[in-house]
Amino acid sequence: MAKALDEGAKAKAIVFLHPDLGIGGAERLVIDAAVGLQKRGHKIVIFTSHCDPGHCFDEARDGTLDVRVRGNTIIPPSVLGRFSILCAILRQLHLILQIYFTSELLGLRPDAFFVDQLSAGLPLLQYLYPQGHIFFYCHFPDLLLAQGRQKWLKRAYRVPFDFIEQWSMSFADVIAVNSNFTKGVVSRTWPALARSRDLRTVYPCVDTRPKEKMPDEKPLWNGMKFVLSINRFERKKDIALAIRAFARLSKQKRAGVRLAVAGGYDPRIAENVGCHNELVALAESLGLKNMTVRTLQTAQAVPQDVEVLFLQNVTNLLKEMLLSSARLLVYTPANEHFGIVPLEAMLSGVPVLAANTGGPVETVVEGRTGWLRSPDEVDEWTAVMDKVLHQLSPQELTKLSKAGIERVKNFGEAEMAQRMDSIFDEVLSTKKRSEGNTATVLFLAATLGLITAVATVFAKLW
């Protein structure tokens, strides 16, 4: 499985630390990075506080990667559904202490660490194992993702965590981000940190290996033209934009055409339920006949006159079928950190219409692999839909398709692994930073002790 190293290159031992190795965009990136670096001949071990074999990516459970669960026996993931950030920090510290004092870490003798999502443990990691260089991958500043800040209690509770996030990230030898858009956000959020560190952009990847087609594979809905949206059922994804733009097509141009809205949906999550209900109400208010389905069988049997089809929790098989048959993918979120769906669509030869903000600006090439339009200009989205559905010739569609497939080759697993490997080589060739000391660790311990005490008081108030 391991590939020969480049001439003159040295095999590295790299330890990954990730909070919860479940299923999500961050977890997919961690798995892809680990597999890619392992294929380049490096020794990879992933430590995590949680990995459920029934809810993780195949590589984490089938032996492809060495995944070890540690630091999960004292602190729960949350307390009565609250204080998840505090618990996550304490679990990370528990993990680091466990692998250090059991000599598991010393036995691996890592050259470097790959840490993402949670930076609080970096000072302790550097103090206990100062010879290991730290690569921190910042998906997005956590302080900008935290919900409920309009409440004074929540704002007060988050203050120490926001401070720890910035302070602890300074212990990394190198910081990487998932797009130039995120790089700009990080630089504006933490200007002092950006000045002291050369932020590197390392794009997430998609599986560019050719997929085998089933002999009897047929296009969905007898080859019916359809526009596709793939996103979680969340309001911030602005799926309503796709519905409004589709509704502005004339009735004649909507005849025999469908908008398929597919995405992650969990009935236990109020946001998912509320968003879906609002989208259904919007479609009905615009006079669009709609239907909601949850299985592949019901999706295939949808009547031809359904104009907007909501598909909840699509399987990988159905997702591939949708991408293989769609005429256009609309990607509506504004200021998306990166956005993997446009790449998946282009890999399938589907042109992309995306918001002209955030990560898609770095992946979609205007006029060649798709179009970038303002989320505030609904008519412009309608015009692109009309163009793809009714105006472009088969030759023009084929040209867009080929350009998209070629574009995605820049975002493959091998390319991402090579980029990370070169950064590790560069960092390992420089002198190790030495911020970690006893005073730092004592300060971290005192701060966490104070946070725990404050959290106890807040729990009573809540």
C-alpha positions in Angstrom: 0.0 0.0 0.0 2.8 2.4 0.9 4.4 4.2 -2.0 8.2 4.7 -2.3 9.3 8.0 -0.9 10.7 10.7 -3.2 14.5 10.5 -3.7 16.3 11.9 -0.7 13.1 12.1 1.4 12.9 10.5 4.9 10.0 8.5 6.3 8.4 10.3 9.1 6.3 9.2 12.1 3.3 11.5 12.4 0.7 11.3 15.2 -2.8 12.7 14.5 -4.9 14.0 17.3 -8.6 14.5 16.6 -11.5 14.9 19.1 -14.2 12.7 17.6 -13.6 10.6 14.5 -17.1 10.3 13.3 -18.6 11.3 9.9 -18.2 14.9 8.7 -16.2 17.2 6.6 -13.4 17.7 9.2 -13.2 13.9 9.7 -13.1 13.2 6.0 -10.2 15.6 5.7 -8.3 13.9 8.6 -8.9 10.5 7.1 -7.8 11.7 3.6 -4.7 13.4 5.0 -3.7 10.3 7.0 -4.2 7.9 4.1 -2.4 10.2 1.7 0.6 10.6 3.9 0.7 6.9 4.7 0.7 6.1 1.0 3.8 8.3 0.7 5.6 6.0 3.1 5.1 7.6 6.5 4.1 6.0 9.7 0.7 7.3 10.7 -1.2 6.7 14.0 -4.5 8.5 14.8 -5.5 9.1 18.5 -9.1 10.1 19.2 -11.4 10.4 22.1 -14.2 8.7 20.2 -14.6 6.5 17.2 -17.8 4.4 16.8 -17.3 1.6 14.3 -20.9 2.0 13.3 -20.5 5.7 12.6 -17.2 6.4 11.0 -15.5 6.3 7.6 -14.4 2.9 6.3 -10.7 3.6 6.6 -11.1 4.2 10.3 -12.5 0.7 10.9 -11.3 -1.6 8.2 -7.6 -1.6 9.2 -6.5 0.9 6.6 -5.4 3.3 9.4 -4.1 2.7 12.9 -6.8 4.4 15.0 -6.5 4.3 18.8 -9.2 5.6 21.1 -7.8 7.2 24.3 -8.8 9.8 26.8 -12.4 8.7 27.0 -12.8 7.2 30.4 -13.1 10.1 32.8 -14.7 13.1 31.1 -18.0 12.7 29.2 -18.6 14.5 25.9 -21.0 16.8 27.6 -22.9 17.4 30.8 -26.6 17.2 30.4 -26.2 18.3 26.8 -24.2 21.3 27.8 -20.5 22.4 28.3 -19.4 20.4 25.2 -16.4 22.7 24.6 -15.1 22.4 28.1 -15.5 18.6 28.1 -13.8 18.4 24.7 -10.8 20.4 26.0 -10.6 18.2 29.2 -10.9 15.0 27.1 -8.0 16.2 24.8 -5.8 16.9 27.8 -6.7 13.5 29.2 -5.8 11.8 25.9 -2.4 13.6 25.8 -1.6 12.7 29.4 -2.7 9.1 28.9 -0.5 8.4 25.9 2.4 10.2 27.5 2.4 8.5 30.9 1.7 5.1 29.5 4.8 5.6 27.3 2.7 4.9 24.2 3.7 8.3 22.7 7.4 7.7 23.5 7.2 4.3 21.9 6.0 5.9 18.6 8.7 8.6 18.7 6.8 10.9 16.4 8.6 13.5 14.3 5.5 15.6 14.1 1.9 16.0 15.2 -1.2 16.8 13.1 -3.8 18.4 15.3 -7.1 19.9 14.1 -10.4 21.4 15.5 -9.1 21.8 19.1 -5.9 23.6 19.9 -6.2 23.8 23.7 -3.9 20.8 24.2 -1.0 22.2 22.1 0.9 23.9 25.1 0.8 20.7 27.1 1.8 18.6 24.0 4.8 20.8 23.4 5.8 20.8 27.0 5.6 17.0 27.3 7.1 16.2 23.9 9.1 19.2 22.8 10.9 17.5 20.0 7.7 16.9 18.0 6.8 19.7 15.5 3.1 20.6 15.6 1.0 21.1 12.4 -2.4 22.6 13.4 -5.2 22.6 10.8 -7.7 25.3 11.4 -11.0 24.5 9.6 -12.5 27.8 10.9 -12.2 29.9 14.0 -14.4 28.2 16.7 -15.3 31.5 18.2 -17.1 32.5 15.0 -19.0 29.2 14.9 -20.3 29.2 18.5 -24.1 29.7 18.6 -26.2 31.7 20.9 -23.9 34.6 21.5 -26.8 37.0 21.6 -27.3 35.9 25.2 -25.1 37.6 27.7 -24.6 34.4 29.7 -23.3 32.6 26.6 -21.0 35.5 25.7 -19.5 35.5 29.2 -19.1 31.7 29.2 -17.3 31.8 25.9 -14.7 34.5 26.8 -12.1 32.2 28.4 -12.5 29.6 25.6 -12.0 32.3 22.9 -8.8 33.4 24.6 -7.5 29.9 24.9 -8.2 29.2 21.3 -6.0 32.0 20.0 -3.3 31.6 22.7 -2.9 27.9 22.3 -2.7 28.0 18.5 0.5 30.1 18.9 2.2 26.9 20.1 1.9 25.3 16.7 4.9 25.4 14.5 2.8 25.8 11.4 -0.9 26.6 10.9 -2.9 25.5 7.8 -6.4 26.5 6.7 -8.8 25.0 4.2 -9.0 27.9 1.8 -7.7 31.4 1.1 -11.1 32.7 2.2 -10.6 31.0 5.7 -7.0 32.4 5.7 -8.5 35.9 5.3 -11.0 35.3 8.1 -8.3 33.9 10.5 -6.0 36.9 9.7 -8.8 39.4 10.5 -9.9 37.5 13.6 -6.4 37.0 15.1 -4.1 39.6 13.4 -1.3 39.1 15.9 -1.3 35.3 15.3 -1.3 35.8 11.5 1.7 38.1 11.8 3.7 35.6 13.8 2.8 32.6 11.7 2.9 32.0 7.9 -0.6 30.6 7.4 -0.7 27.9 4.7 -3.6 26.9 2.6 -4.2 23.2 2.2 -7.4 22.4 0.3 -9.5 19.4 1.2 -9.6 16.7 -1.5 -12.0 14.5 -3.3 -11.6 10.9 -4.4 -10.6 11.3 -8.1 -10.2 7.6 -8.8 -12.5 6.6 -11.7 -15.7 4.9 -10.5 -17.0 1.7 -12.1 -20.4 2.0 -13.8 -23.0 -0.6 -13.2 -23.9 -2.4 -16.5 -27.6 -1.6 -16.1 -27.2 1.9 -14.7 -29.8 4.2 -16.1 -30.4 7.9 -15.6 -32.8 8.9 -12.9 -36.4 9.7 -13.8 -36.0 8.4 -17.4 -33.5 11.1 -18.3 -35.6 14.0 -17.0 -33.7 17.3 -16.8 -33.1 18.4 -13.3 -31.2 21.0 -11.3 -29.5 19.6 -8.1 -28.9 21.1 -4.7 -26.9 19.1 -2.1 -26.6 20.6 1.4 -27.7 19.9 5.0 -31.2 21.1 5.8 -29.9 24.2 7.6 -31.0 27.8 7.2 -27.5 29.1 6.7 -27.2 27.0 3.6 -29.8 29.3 1.9 -31.5 26.5 0.0 -34.4 28.9 -0.3 -32.4 30.8 -2.9 -32.4 27.7 -5.2 -36.2 27.4 -4.9 -36.9 31.1 -5.6 -34.6 31.1 -8.6 -36.2 27.9 -10.0 -39.7 29.4 -9.4 -38.8 32.4 -11.6 -38.5 30.2 -14.6 -41.6 30.5 -16.7 -44.2 27.7 -16.4 -43.4 26.5 -19.9 -39.6 26.3 -19.1 -40.4 24.4 -15.9 -42.4 21.8 -17.8 -40.6 18.4 -17.7 -37.9 19.9 -15.4 -37.3 19.4 -11.7 -35.3 20.9 -8.8 -33.9 18.1 -6.6 -33.0 19.3 -3.1 -30.9 16.6 -1.3 -29.2 16.8 2.0 -28.5 15.6 5.5 -31.5 15.5 7.7 -31.9 14.3 11.4 -35.5 14.4 12.8 -33.9 14.8 16.3 -32.4 18.2 15.3 -34.9 21.1 15.5 -32.9 23.1 12.9 -33.3 20.3 10.3 -37.0 19.9 10.9 -37.7 23.6 10.9 -35.6 24.3 7.8 -37.4 21.5 5.8 -40.8 22.7 6.9 -40.0 26.3 5.8 -38.7 25.1 2.4 -41.8 23.1 1.8 -44.0 26.1 2.8 -41.9 28.3 0.4 -42.3 25.9 -2.5 -46.1 25.8 -1.9 -46.4 29.5 -1.7 -44.6 29.8 -5.1 -47.0 27.3 -6.6 -44.5 24.6 -7.0 -45.7 21.0 -6.6 -43.4 19.3 -4.2 -42.8 16.0 -2.5 -40.4 14.7 0.2 -38.8 11.2 0.0 -36.4 9.4 2.3 -35.4 6.2 0.3 -34.0 5.3 -3.1 -37.1 3.3 -4.0 -39.5 6.2 -3.4 -37.1 8.6 -5.1 -37.2 6.6 -8.3 -41.0 6.4 -8.2 -41.7 10.1 -8.0 -44.4 11.3 -10.4 -43.2 13.3 -13.4 -45.2 16.4 -12.4 -43.4 17.0 -9.1 -41.3 20.2 -9.6 -39.4 20.3 -6.3 -38.3 17.1 -4.8 -36.8 17.0 -1.2 -34.6 14.0 -0.6 -33.6 13.5 3.0 -30.4 11.7 4.1 -29.4 10.5 0.6 -27.2 7.3 0.5 -23.9 7.4 -1.3 -25.5 5.3 -4.1 -28.4 7.8 -4.6 -25.9 10.7 -4.4 -23.8 9.2 -7.2 -27.0 8.6 -9.2 -28.0 12.3 -8.7 -24.6 13.6 -9.7 -24.4 11.3 -12.7 -27.7 12.6 -14.1 -28.0 16.2 -13.0 -27.8 19.0 -15.6 -26.6 21.7 -13.1 -25.5 21.8 -9.4 -26.6 24.9 -7.5 -24.5 25.6 -4.4 -26.2 28.4 -2.5 -24.3 28.9 0.9 -22.7 32.4 1.1 -19.2 32.6 2.7 -18.8 28.9 2.8 -15.4 28.0 4.3 -14.5 25.7 1.4 -17.3 23.6 0.0 -16.6 20.0 -1.2 -19.9 19.5 -3.1 -18.9 21.7 -6.1 -15.8 19.6 -6.5 -17.8 16.4 -6.3 -20.2 17.8 -9.0 -17.4 18.8 -11.3 -15.7 15.4 -10.9 -19.0 13.9 -12.2 -19.0 16.3 -15.1 -21.7 18.5 -13.8 -21.3 22.3 -14.1 -21.7 24.4 -11.0 -23.6 27.5 -10.1 -22.3 28.9 -6.8 -22.3 32.0 -4.6 -19.5 34.3 -5.5 -18.2 34.4 -1.9 -16.1 32.0 0.2 -14.4 28.8 -0.9 -16.3 28.2 -4.2 -14.5 31.2 -5.7 -11.3 29.2 -5.5 -12.7 26.0 -7.0 -15.3 27.1 -9.7 -13.8 28.8 -12.8 -16.3 31.3 -14.2 -17.6 30.4 -17.6 -15.3 27.3 -17.9 -16.5 24.9 -15.1 -19.5 26.9 -14.0 -20.7 30.3 -12.8 -20.4 32.5 -9.7 -23.3 34.8 -8.9 -24.3 37.0 -6.0 -26.7 35.4 -3.5 -28.7 38.7 -3.5 -29.4 38.6 -7.3 -32.0 35.8 -7.6 -32.7 36.7 -11.3 -29.1 36.0 -12.2 -29.4 32.5 -10.7 -32.6 32.0 -12.7 -30.8 33.1 -15.9 -28.0 30.6 -15.5 -30.6 27.8 -14.8 -32.4 28.8 -18.0 -29.1 28.8 -20.0 -28.1 25.3 -18.9 -31.5 23.8 -19.2 -32.6 25.3 -22.5 -29.9 27.2 -24.3 -26.6 25.4 -24.2 -25.9 22.9 -27.0 -24.7 19.3 -26.2 -21.3 20.3 -27.4 -21.1 23.2 -25.0 -22.3 21.1 -22.1 -19.6 18.5 -23.0 -17.0 21.2 -23.0 -18.1 22.3 -19.5 -18.1 18.7 -18.3 -14.6 18.0 -19.5 -13.2 21.2 -18.0 -14.8 20.4 -14.6 -13.3 16.9 -14.5 -9.9 18.3 -15.5 -10.2 21.1 -12.8 -10.8 18.6 -10.0 -7.5 16.8 -10.7 -5.9 19.7 -8.7 -7.8 18.6 -5.6 -7.0 14.9 -5.4 -5.8 13.0 -2.4 -2.2 12.7 -3.8 -2.0 16.4 -4.3 -3.2 17.2 -0.8 -0.8 14.7 0.7 2.1 16.1 -1.3 1.3 19.6 -0.2 1.2 18.5 3.5 4.3 16.5 3.1 6.3 19.4 1.8 5.1 21.6 4.7 6.2 18.9 7.2 9.6 18.7 5.4 10.0 22.4 5.7 9.0 22.6 9.3 11.2 19.7 10.4 14.2 21.3 8.8 13.8 24.5 10.9 14.6 25.0 14.6 11.8 23.9 17.0 9.9 26.7 18.7 10.3 26.8 22.5 7.3 28.5 23.9 6.4 25.6 26.1 7.6 25.7 29.7 6.5 24.9 33.2 4.9 28.3 33.7 2.9 27.9 30.6 1.5 24.6 31.6 0.7 25.8 35.1 -1.1 28.8 33.6 -3.1 26.5 31.3 -4.0 24.3 34.3 -5.1 27.3 36.4 -7.1 28.7 33.6 -8.9 25.4 33.0 -9.5 25.0 36.7 -11.1 28.5 36.7 -13.2 27.7 33.7 -14.4 24.5 35.3 -15.4 26.4 38.4 -17.2 29.1 36.4 -19.0 26.4 34.4 -20.3 24.8 37.6 -21.8 28.2 38.6 -23.2 28.7 35.1 -24.8 25.2 35.2 -26.7 26.3 38.3 -27.8 29.5 36.6 -28.9 27.5 33.5 
